[in-house]
Amino acid sequence: QVRLVESGGGSVQPGGSLRLSCEYTASSDSMAWFRQVLGKEREGVAALFSDDSINYADSVKGRFTISKDNAKNTLYLQMNSLKTEDTAMYYCAAEGYARGRNKLYAGRYFGYWGQGTQVTVSS
């Protein structure tokens, strides 16, 4: 059973930084971070693939960094220069077409999700 546990969300001022963490029980071919605001579709933010290639959404390029520590079974999202428009619920996701919500991002289906962690950027 795939389990993902997220942490690191919070409230920060514009220009601030946060690091999100996602502890996982097992690795997969690809892992990613998504975010969602009320009334909008859940969208991919960053993905890290098994060959170490990375994809970032245009809106976060140059500001966010996705990384993974295999020894600790933890996926990270370092978020710098945060903007108010980054405010959203952030979800960790693992590749796999599972029962329930499945989202296509960067050519892969992600179907395993963490509970979400809220990031709020406000002045």
C-alpha positions in Angstrom: 0.0 0.0 0.0 1.4 3.4 -1.0 1.3 6.0 1.7 2.4 9.6 1.4 2.6 11.9 4.4 3.2 15.6 3.8 4.4 18.4 6.1 6.0 21.8 5.9 3.1 24.0 4.9 2.3 27.3 6.6 1.8 31.0 6.2 4.6 33.3 4.9 4.9 36.7 3.5 5.6 37.4 -0.1 9.3 36.7 -0.9 9.6 34.2 1.9 10.5 30.5 1.6 9.1 27.2 2.7 10.2 23.6 2.3 7.6 20.9 1.9 8.4 17.3 2.7 6.7 14.1 1.7 7.5 10.9 3.4 6.6 7.8 1.3 6.5 4.1 2.0 7.8 3.0 -1.3 9.3 4.7 -4.3 7.8 4.8 -7.8 8.9 5.7 -11.3 7.9 9.3 -10.8 6.9 11.6 -8.0 5.5 15.0 -8.2 4.0 18.0 -6.4 0.6 19.3 -7.3 -1.4 22.3 -6.0 -5.0 23.3 -6.0 -7.1 26.3 -5.2 -10.8 26.3 -4.7 -12.7 26.3 -7.9 -9.7 25.3 -10.1 -8.2 22.1 -11.3 -5.4 20.4 -9.4 -2.3 21.3 -11.4 1.2 19.9 -11.5 3.9 22.0 -10.0 7.1 19.9 -10.3 7.9 16.3 -11.1 11.0 14.2 -10.5 11.4 11.1 -12.7 13.3 7.9 -12.1 16.0 8.9 -14.6 16.6 12.1 -12.4 15.0 14.4 -15.0 12.8 17.1 -13.7 9.9 19.1 -14.9 8.6 22.4 -13.5 5.5 24.3 -14.2 6.4 27.6 -15.9 4.9 29.5 -13.1 7.4 28.2 -10.6 10.6 27.9 -12.7 13.6 29.5 -11.1 11.8 29.6 -7.7 11.0 26.0 -6.7 13.3 23.0 -6.5 12.1 19.4 -6.3 14.5 16.9 -4.8 14.4 13.4 -3.3 16.4 11.7 -0.5 16.1 8.0 -1.2 17.8 7.1 2.1 15.1 8.9 4.0 12.3 8.0 1.7 11.4 11.7 1.5 10.5 14.0 -1.4 11.0 17.7 -1.0 9.8 20.9 -2.6 11.9 23.9 -1.8 9.9 27.1 -2.5 11.7 30.4 -2.6 10.5 33.9 -3.6 7.0 32.9 -2.8 4.2 35.0 -4.3 0.6 35.4 -3.3 -0.5 33.4 -6.3 1.4 30.4 -4.9 -1.3 30.1 -2.2 -2.8 26.7 -2.5 -3.2 23.3 -1.1 -0.1 21.4 -2.0 -0.2 17.6 -2.6 2.5 15.1 -2.9 1.8 12.4 -5.6 3.3 9.2 -6.8 3.0 7.7 -10.2 0.3 5.0 -10.8 -3.2 4.7 -12.1 -5.2 4.0 -8.9 -8.7 4.0 -7.9 -9.9 7.5 -7.2 -8.3 10.7 -8.5 -5.8 10.3 -11.3 -4.1 13.3 -12.8 -2.0 13.4 -15.9 1.2 15.5 -15.6 4.4 15.5 -17.7 3.2 12.4 -19.5 2.5 10.3 -16.5 -0.6 9.5 -14.5 -0.4 10.2 -10.8 -2.9 8.4 -8.6 -1.5 8.2 -5.1 -1.8 11.3 -3.0 -0.8 12.7 0.3 -3.4 14.5 2.5 -2.3 17.9 1.3 -0.6 20.7 3.2 -1.8 24.3 3.0 0.6 27.1 1.8 -0.6 30.6 2.3 1.4 33.6 1.1 0.0 36.9 2.1 1.2 40.4 3.2 
